[in-house]
Amino acid sequence: MAETAPAAAAPPAKAPKKKSAAKAKKAAGPGVGDLIVKAVSASKERSGVSLAALKKALAAGGYDVEKKNSRIKLAIKSLVTKGTLLQVKGTGASGSFKLNKQAIYFVEVRFRLRNVTNLYHHCTLKTTH
């Protein structure tokens, strides 16, 4: 009548490690910054494009403005910081914006120079073989 303790229970089997969830793939297509630059460049306003007009243009292009409002604001701020956009009125992400023609000119020149040097380098490599 002696009660015996049950045998030591085997430790519970460890659950296999879950594989990390697959990373979301980047949406194909231009980024928000590119869309903003296109919208501003398409505008004929001399005084620049307001934030509200930018959002309307992006929405007309099929971009979900309400859902990605913070992305739009961050993109505008970064474009102003880089010098691609000039902020004509307001502060932060609000106000009116227009393209900085001087900055765009330098980007185009740099792009052309890079293509020429790549072409030159590519041609010299072919002739040495």
KEKE-3310 file (N, C-alpha, C; in steps of 0.2 Angstrom, whole numbers, plus 5000, padded with zeros to 4 digits):
npx = (5004:5010:5012:5019:5029:5026:5036:5049:5044:5046:5056:5046:5044:5054:5047:5049:5060:5053:5053:5059:5048:5044:5051:5043:5041:5048:5037:5034:5039:5040:5047:5040:5047:5051:5039:5034:5043:5040:5027:5028:5036:5028:5019:5013:5013:5020:5023:5025:5020:5007:5006:4993:4989:4999:4996:4984:4988:4995:4986:4977:4986:4985:4990:4989:4985:4979:4983:4997:5002:5012:5023:5024:5026:5038:5046:5045:5052:5064:5068:5068:5079:5089:5090:5083:5070:5064:5058:5045:5036:5030:5034:5043:5034:5024:5017:5022:5030:5044:5054:5071:5080:5094:5100:5095:5100:5114:5113:5109:5121:5131:5126:5127:5141:5145:5140:5148:5161:5159:5157:5169:5178:5173:5175:5189:5192:5188:5197:5209:5209)
npy = (4994:5005:5021:5025:5037:5044:5040:5050:5062:5063:5077:5090:5089:5099:5112:5113:5126:5140:5145:5161:5173:5176:5189:5204:5208:5221:5233:5233:5246:5264:5274:5284:5296:5298:5298:5310:5320:5319:5323:5337:5342:5341:5350:5367:5378:5393:5397:5385:5369:5365:5355:5349:5349:5341:5329:5326:5324:5313:5304:5304:5297:5284:5281:5276:5288:5291:5280:5280:5292:5296:5292:5300:5312:5310:5308:5320:5328:5323:5325:5339:5341:5335:5343:5342:5347:5363:5372:5383:5390:5389:5376:5361:5347:5354:5366:5375:5368:5367:5362:5361:5368:5369:5359:5348:5349:5347:5333:5327:5330:5323:5310:5309:5310:5299:5288:5290:5288:5275:5269:5272:5265:5252:5250:5250:5239:5229:5230:5226:5213)
npz = (5000:4998:4992:4977:4969:4954:4939:4934:4924:4907:4899:4892:4874:4864:4854:4837:4830:4824:4807:4801:4797:4780:4771:4767:4750:4740:4733:4716:4706:4705:4719:4733:4733:4720:4714:4719:4715:4701:4701:4705:4695:4684:4687:4683:4690:4696:4709:4716:4722:4733:4748:4749:4736:4730:4737:4731:4718:4719:4723:4712:4704:4708:4721:4738:4748:4761:4768:4768:4773:4782:4775:4764:4770:4776:4764:4758:4767:4766:4753:4753:4762:4755:4744:4732:4731:4734:4747:4747:4754:4771:4784:4788:4783:4777:4767:4752:4738:4726:4712:4713:4702:4700:4707:4701:4688:4692:4695:4683:4676:4683:4681:4667:4666:4673:4665:4653:4658:4662:4650:4643:4651:4650:4636:4635:4643:4634:4624:4629:4631)
capx = (5000:5014:5011:5025:5029:5027:5042:5051:5041:5051:5055:5042:5048:5054:5044:5054:5060:5049:5057:5057:5043:5047:5051:5038:5045:5047:5033:5038:5037:5044:5046:5036:5051:5051:5032:5033:5047:5036:5021:5030:5039:5022:5015:5015:5013:5026:5024:5026:5014:5006:5005:4987:4989:5003:4992:4979:4991:4997:4980:4975:4990:4983:4994:4985:4987:4977:4986:5004:5003:5018:5029:5024:5029:5046:5049:5046:5057:5071:5069:5070:5085:5094:5091:5080:5065:5064:5052:5044:5032:5029:5040:5042:5032:5018:5019:5023:5037:5045:5060:5077:5083:5101:5101:5093:5105:5120:5112:5110:5128:5134:5124:5130:5148:5146:5139:5153:5166:5158:5157:5176:5181:5170:5179:5196:5193:5187:5202:5215:5208)
capy = (5000:5011:5024:5027:5043:5042:5041:5057:5063:5066:5084:5090:5090:5106:5114:5115:5133:5143:5149:5168:5175:5178:5197:5207:5210:5228:5234:5235:5253:5270:5276:5290:5302:5299:5301:5317:5324:5319:5327:5344:5344:5341:5356:5373:5383:5397:5398:5379:5365:5364:5348:5346:5348:5335:5323:5325:5322:5306:5300:5303:5292:5278:5280:5277:5294:5291:5275:5281:5299:5297:5291:5305:5318:5309:5308:5327:5331:5321:5328:5346:5341:5333:5349:5341:5351:5369:5374:5390:5392:5384:5373:5354:5344:5357:5372:5374:5365:5367:5359:5365:5367:5369:5352:5343:5350:5343:5326:5325:5330:5318:5304:5308:5309:5292:5284:5291:5285:5268:5267:5272:5259:5246:5249:5249:5232:5224:5230:5223:5205)
capz = (5000:4998:4986:4974:4965:4947:4937:4932:4917:4902:4898:4886:4868:4862:4848:4832:4829:4818:4802:4801:4791:4773:4771:4762:4744:4739:4728:4710:4704:4708:4726:4734:4732:4713:4712:4721:4710:4695:4702:4706:4689:4680:4688:4679:4695:4697:4716:4718:4723:4740:4750:4747:4728:4729:4739:4726:4712:4720:4723:4705:4701:4711:4727:4744:4752:4768:4772:4768:4774:4785:4770:4760:4774:4776:4758:4756:4771:4764:4747:4754:4765:4749:4739:4726:4732:4738:4751:4745:4760:4776:4787:4789:4777:4775:4763:4745:4736:4719:4710:4713:4695:4700:4710:4696:4683:4694:4695:4676:4673:4686:4678:4661:4667:4675:4659:4649:4661:4662:4643:4642:4655:4646:4630:4637:4645:4629:4619:4632:4631)
cpx = (5004:5013:5018:5024:5030:5034:5043:5048:5047:5050:5051:5047:5048:5051:5049:5054:5056:5054:5055:5053:5046:5046:5046:5043:5043:5042:5036:5035:5041:5042:5042:5040:5050:5044:5031:5037:5043:5030:5023:5033:5033:5018:5017:5015:5020:5028:5025:5020:5013:5005:4999:4987:4994:5000:4987:4982:4993:4991:4977:4979:4989:4987:4989:4988:4986:4981:4994:5006:5010:5024:5029:5027:5036:5049:5050:5051:5064:5073:5071:5077:5091:5095:5087:5074:5066:5058:5051:5040:5031:5035:5038:5040:5026:5021:5018:5030:5038:5052:5066:5081:5090:5103:5100:5098:5112:5119:5112:5117:5132:5132:5127:5137:5149:5145:5145:5159:5165:5159:5165:5179:5179:5174:5186:5197:5192:5193:5209:5215:5210)
cpy = (5006:5014:5026:5033:5041:5044:5048:5058:5066:5073:5085:5092:5097:5107:5116:5123:5135:5147:5156:5169:5178:5186:5199:5209:5217:5229:5236:5242:5258:5271:5282:5296:5303:5301:5308:5322:5324:5324:5335:5346:5344:5347:5362:5379:5386:5397:5391:5375:5364:5357:5345:5345:5342:5328:5321:5322:5314:5301:5299:5298:5285:5276:5281:5282:5293:5286:5276:5288:5300:5296:5297:5311:5316:5310:5316:5330:5329:5324:5336:5346:5339:5339:5348:5346:5358:5371:5381:5393:5387:5381:5365:5351:5348:5364:5371:5372:5366:5364:5363:5363:5365:5361:5347:5343:5346:5336:5323:5325:5325:5311:5303:5307:5301:5287:5284:5287:5277:5265:5267:5266:5252:5244:5247:5242:5227:5224:5227:5216:5203)
cpz = (5000:4991:4983:4969:4958:4944:4934:4925:4913:4900:4892:4879:4866:4855:4843:4831:4823:4813:4802:4795:4785:4773:4765:4756:4743:4733:4722:4708:4707:4715:4727:4732:4724:4711:4714:4716:4703:4695:4702:4699:4684:4681:4685:4684:4696:4704:4719:4719:4731:4742:4748:4740:4727:4731:4734:4719:4713:4720:4716:4702:4704:4718:4733:4748:4759:4771:4773:4768:4777:4780:4766:4763:4774:4770:4756:4760:4768:4757:4748:4757:4759:4744:4733:4726:4736:4741:4750:4751:4765:4779:4788:4782:4774:4771:4756:4743:4728:4718:4711:4707:4695:4702:4704:4690:4685:4694:4688:4674:4676:4683:4671:4661:4669:4669:4655:4652:4661:4655:4641:4645:4652:4640:4631:4639:4639:4624:4622:4632:4624)
residu = (MET:ALA:GLU:THR:ALA:PRO:ALA:ALA:ALA:ALA:PRO:PRO:ALA:LYS:ALA:PRO:LYS:LYS:LYS:SER:ALA:ALA:LYS:ALA:LYS:LYS:ALA:ALA:GLY:PRO:GLY:VAL:GLY:ASP:LEU:ILE:VAL:LYS:ALA:VAL:SER:ALA:SER:LYS:GLU:ARG:SER:GLY:VAL:SER:LEU:ALA:ALA:LEU:LYS:LYS:ALA:LEU:ALA:ALA:GLY:GLY:TYR:ASP:VAL:GLU:LYS:LYS:ASN:SER:ARG:ILE:LYS:LEU:ALA:ILE:LYS:SER:LEU:VAL:THR:LYS:GLY:THR:LEU:LEU:GLN:VAL:LYS:GLY:THR:GLY:ALA:SER:GLY:SER:PHE:LYS:LEU:ASN:LYS:GLN:ALA:ILE:TYR:PHE:VAL:GLU:VAL:ARG:PHE:ARG:LEU:ARG:ASN:VAL:THR:ASN:LEU:TYR:HIS:HIS:CYS:THR:LEU:LYS:THR:THR:HIS)
# end
